[in-house]
Amino acid sequence: MDSKEIMKSDKKYFVQGYERVPIVLTEGKGTLLKDLEGNEYIDCFAGISVSNVGHAHGRLVEAASEQMSKIIHTSGRFFNIPQTLLVEKLAEITPGDLKFTYLCNSGTEAVENAVKLVKKYAFSRGKAGSALIALECSFHGRLGYSLSLTGQAKYKKGFSTYANAPGVVHAPVPYCYRSKLSPEECGVEAALAIEKVVDRHTAGDVAAFIMEPILGEGGIIIPPDSYFKTLTKILREREILFILDEVQTGFGRTGKMFASEHWNLTPDLMALAKGLGGGMPIGAAIVTSEIANCVAFGDFFSTYGGNPVCSAVALENIAIIQEESLVDNSVKIGKHFKDGLKDMQQKNPIIGDIRGKGLMIGIELVKDSQTKTPASNEAKKMVEYLKNEGVIIGLGGIYGNVLRLQPPLCITEDQATTVLEKIEQGLNIS
Ligand SMILES: Cc1ncc(COP(=O)(O)O)c(C=O)c1O
């Protein structure tokens, strides 16, 4: 079968719920991908911020095959060794007092379970925990509560109340590039707005506030320092639990093991997935002992959660990130990218904004640097151009005008330079 035949057959039998890049991937090694026709690509998106240690890392392959040869599946009804070692490791590397982990199978599930955990916690305190606050422009998943928490209407069309769970309210995002205020003021204003949201849109019985420390799908939006300072004060004063969705930002992506470390944040709960499993389907909700203590037998269960193969690979994946200094490489190559892009911005006014930490970088394209009109078509064309030139990048933002560079953290400086050259060529052509 060639690529065309695969895609034709897929159209006949696969629910067409999302558009795909017309490439059939067959192999990956490090930062390189290969398709069915043998074309090579530099991967600058890591399967949406997942393959942080690179593709087909020998140690991951070995960890998976060794575990598979022992036992592939136990179900949640039994203990298994990799699962226990993994939750112990997560308690060691996550910030603050996060100590107890519930394992599941994806980012969406991590968020869904986070919601259950904070609801149960509220219940244990004699409250209903009827409201949840999330941010506009956010992305937390596409099922039930996670879709309701997602602050982008485009994902909700046609799903009526399924996409709008009762009690979920949204607060403004500190999207400073699109604010008339200074970053400092923009951050304070957005954080203070949470108080208004609580007072005007809830009965005051708020189970938790959830946010991505850096908004990924929303267009690599980085809240300014002032936002977190004011936010954490408000949450503390109002006794609102703080959930950080680090599904996309975790495991070295932003130049720290977790993005929360940039601001010394100590959430009550963190949702993890993507970079956790190096490509294996695994998610986690990690909480403080106070929250974990309100959970009783029967509250949670998953047939596959804590699967020994996924856990063994995740454990090895974390060891690789630490032993191969991939967090440092994320900082180093992230700077190389940003320096090169800033140079390009001088000559190309279509680059409205460059923002990012580590290897989570967004390039916001605009038609005019004054009006900041989103250059969405141009962004789409650039993604297409780069694909044809052998570079895979992502696209995001609420206007679809933010190019996203989120490569495996093992990307070399030479590979990054090639990506920069291709981007510059693309800008010259468009
Ligand atoms: C911040 C964030 N949360 C949750 C999710 C959902 O993760 P998954 O696609 O693994 O269900 C994503 C996916 O992109 C995400 O970026």
The ligand as an SDF file (V2000), in Angstrom:
LIG
                    3D

 16 16  0  0  0  0  0  0  0  0999 V2000
   -2.9460   21.4590   28.2310 C   0  0  0  0  0  0  0  0  0  0  0  0
   -3.6450   20.2280   27.7080 C   0  0  0  0  0  0  0  0  0  0  0  0
   -4.4910   19.5630   28.5070 N   0  0  0  0  0  0  0  0  0  0  0  0
   -5.1350   18.4580   28.0980 C   0  0  0  0  0  0  0  0  0  0  0  0
   -4.9380   17.9680   26.8200 C   0  0  0  0  0  0  0  0  0  0  0  0
   -5.6450   16.7190   26.3780 C   0  0  0  0  0  0  0  0  0  0  0  0
   -4.7100   15.6840   26.2550 O   0  0  0  0  0  0  0  0  0  0  0  0
   -5.0390   14.3530   25.4130 P   0  0  0  0  0  0  0  0  0  0  0  0
   -5.0830   14.7450   23.9760 O   0  0  0  0  0  0  0  0  0  0  0  0
   -3.8930   13.4310   25.7690 O   0  0  0  0  0  0  0  0  0  0  0  0
   -6.3180   13.8140   25.9060 O   0  0  0  0  0  0  0  0  0  0  0  0
   -4.0620   18.6300   25.9570 C   0  0  0  0  0  0  0  0  0  0  0  0
   -3.8660   18.1560   24.5840 C   0  0  0  0  0  0  0  0  0  0  0  0
   -3.3830   18.8170   23.7020 O   0  0  0  0  0  0  0  0  0  0  0  0
   -3.4050   19.8000   26.4030 C   0  0  0  0  0  0  0  0  0  0  0  0
   -2.5730   20.4810   25.6180 O   0  0  0  0  0  0  0  0  0  0  0  0
  1  2  1  0
  2  3  1  0
  2 15  2  0
  3  4  2  0
  4  5  1  0
  5  6  1  0
  5 12  2  0
  6  7  1  0
  7  8  1  0
  8  9  2  0
  8 10  1  0
  8 11  1  0
 12 13  1  0
 12 15  1  0
 13 14  2  0
 15 16  1  0
M  END
$$$$
